[in-house]
C-alpha cells in the first residue's frame, strides 16, 4: 500500500501540478485512514522523488 500512496502523491504533484498542501488534502480522499502526519510524510517523499528524477534529466 505504501507504494500506491507514494505513486498517487507523485502523480498529483508531477502530472497534475498540484501544490504540496493540496496533495496532502487530496490523499485524505484516497486513503482516509492516513493521519495528517502520515499524509505529509508521503507527500514529502513523493516531492523528493519527483524532484530528484527531474535533476537526473538535466
Number of C-alpha atoms within 10 A of each C-alpha: 7 7 9 10 18 21 15 18 28 25 16 21 20 15 9 11 12 16 11 17 11 13 23 22 13 17 24 14 11 11 13 11 11 15 12 14 10 13 24 19 14 24 26 17 14 23 18 13 14 16 14 11 11 10 9 7 7 5
